[in-house]
Amino acid sequence: MVVVCADILSDGARETVDMIRAAGGSAEAATVDVTEPASASELAALLKKRFGRCDVLVNNAAMFMGNKRSTGMTVEIEYWRRMFRVNLDGPLIMTQALAPLMIENGWGRIVNQASTAAYMYSGDPYGVSKGAVITLTLGLSVELAPKGVTVNAIAPGPIPTEALLSVVDEARLDGLKQATPVSRLGTTADLIHGLRYLVSENAGWITGQTLVIDGGWAKRY
Ligand SMILES: NC(=O)c1ccc[n+]([C@@H]2O[C@H](COP(=O)([O-])OP(=O)(O)OC[C@H]3O[C@@H](n4cnc5c(N)ncnc54)[C@H](O)[C@@H]3O)[C@@H](O)[C@H]2O)c1
């Protein structure tokens, strides 16, 4: 299996490739802008030429909430549009480009990265865009299921990645930890276990679902 790490930042994609190779895996980097259908189609053509197939698509690219937290009433419309272009148009554009390669083989797995922010009701565009990702997942799952392709989402709670650490300080991080019933923050490994299951052969009867991986943080009952 070869992992193709596609990112708008070629350095970031190459960094991930290096990590996968150092762990003994096979990976290649590609520069892709998920908001541009032409860029997604170029990736599809490259995969077809290079490997003849695409089995799994993980729609991970996103614009994070950044420092500009806002509500439905205060958000600047240009910021809202930019957020939706990456976080919602992105997974749709990538699915439109890559699902046809899966349909050719009658088998595929698509996993969209949502967030527990979808359940936080602040009106912040990040949370609203992730709520829309959950609904998009459901819609695409119904359309693609008869073609052998499942579409699910993962909604992580706070994971101290570089992106999160750039917007929260130590005190806030500690507050997040205290508020998490499983008294620790999440790790990327926590997400990977869920992802591996959703893309496995055994998960063939699971589609349209959102797997919340958050140590109970969002407290959804
Ligand atoms: N870290 C968390 O606490 C957390 C929690 C819930 C959900 N998530 C979600 O997990 C995913 C990864 O988050 P992360 O913390 O690693 O953030 P991150 O900012 O490190 O990763 C996002 C990646 O998307 C890329 N990207 C942005 N715009 C793009 C575009 N137009 N085309 C292609 N690539 C683009 C960025 O270059 C970056 O590498 C995101 O979908 C995020 O919303 C993260």
The ligand as a MOL file (V3000), in Angstrom:
LIG
                    3D

  0  0  0     0  0            999 V3000
M  V30 BEGIN CTAB
M  V30 COUNTS 44 48 0 0 0
M  V30 BEGIN ATOM
M  V30 1 N -6.2950 19.0900 16.2890 0
M  V30 2 C -7.5050 19.0210 16.7820 0
M  V30 3 O -7.7400 19.2460 17.9740 0
M  V30 4 C -8.6640 18.6460 15.8970 0
M  V30 5 C -9.8940 18.3740 16.5030 0
M  V30 6 C -10.9690 18.0410 15.7050 0
M  V30 7 C -10.8260 17.9450 14.3280 0
M  V30 8 N -9.6150 18.2290 13.7620 0 CHG=1
M  V30 9 C -9.5280 18.1280 12.3050 0
M  V30 10 O -8.4610 17.2590 11.9730 0
M  V30 11 C -7.8810 17.6490 10.7090 0
M  V30 12 C -6.3800 17.8670 10.8760 0
M  V30 13 O -6.1950 18.8490 11.8730 0
M  V30 14 P -4.7620 19.3030 12.3740 0
M  V30 15 O -4.8880 19.6660 13.7890 0
M  V30 16 O -3.7180 18.2940 11.9610 0 CHG=-1
M  V30 17 O -4.6230 20.6490 11.5660 0
M  V30 18 P -3.5180 21.1630 10.5380 0
M  V30 19 O -3.8220 22.6060 10.3180 0
M  V30 20 O -2.1720 20.7710 11.0070 0
M  V30 21 O -3.8380 20.3080 9.2330 0
M  V30 22 C -4.6200 20.7730 8.1960 0
M  V30 23 C -3.8470 20.6020 6.9000 0
M  V30 24 O -4.6980 21.0070 5.8380 0
M  V30 25 C -3.8910 21.6400 4.8590 0
M  V30 26 N -4.7060 22.5010 4.0020 0
M  V30 27 C -5.3350 23.6620 4.3320 0
M  V30 28 N -5.9580 24.1830 3.2560 0
M  V30 29 C -5.7470 23.3170 2.2220 0
M  V30 30 C -6.1340 23.2980 0.8560 0
M  V30 31 N -6.8800 24.2790 0.3420 0
M  V30 32 N -5.7450 22.2540 0.0980 0
M  V30 33 C -4.9770 21.2550 0.6090 0
M  V30 34 N -4.5630 21.2270 1.8930 0
M  V30 35 C -4.9430 22.2420 2.6960 0
M  V30 36 C -2.8820 22.4470 5.6860 0
M  V30 37 O -1.7490 22.8210 4.9150 0
M  V30 38 C -2.5650 21.4710 6.8170 0
M  V30 39 O -1.4610 20.6400 6.4950 0
M  V30 40 C -8.6560 18.8990 10.2800 0
M  V30 41 O -9.7140 18.5090 9.4230 0
M  V30 42 C -9.1980 19.4360 11.6010 0
M  V30 43 O -10.3270 20.2480 11.4080 0
M  V30 44 C -8.5360 18.5650 14.5110 0
M  V30 END ATOM
M  V30 BEGIN BOND
M  V30 1 1 1 2
M  V30 2 2 2 3
M  V30 3 1 2 4
M  V30 4 1 4 5
M  V30 5 2 4 44
M  V30 6 2 5 6
M  V30 7 1 6 7
M  V30 8 2 7 8
M  V30 9 1 8 9
M  V30 10 1 8 44
M  V30 11 1 9 10
M  V30 12 1 9 42
M  V30 13 1 10 11
M  V30 14 1 11 12
M  V30 15 1 11 40
M  V30 16 1 12 13
M  V30 17 1 13 14
M  V30 18 2 14 15
M  V30 19 1 14 16
M  V30 20 1 14 17
M  V30 21 1 17 18
M  V30 22 2 18 19
M  V30 23 1 18 20
M  V30 24 1 18 21
M  V30 25 1 21 22
M  V30 26 1 22 23
M  V30 27 1 23 24
M  V30 28 1 23 38
M  V30 29 1 24 25
M  V30 30 1 25 26
M  V30 31 1 25 36
M  V30 32 1 26 27
M  V30 33 1 26 35
M  V30 34 2 27 28
M  V30 35 1 28 29
M  V30 36 1 29 30
M  V30 37 2 29 35
M  V30 38 1 30 31
M  V30 39 2 30 32
M  V30 40 1 32 33
M  V30 41 2 33 34
M  V30 42 1 34 35
M  V30 43 1 36 37
M  V30 44 1 36 38
M  V30 45 1 38 39
M  V30 46 1 40 41
M  V30 47 1 40 42
M  V30 48 1 42 43
M  V30 END BOND
M  V30 END CTAB
M  END
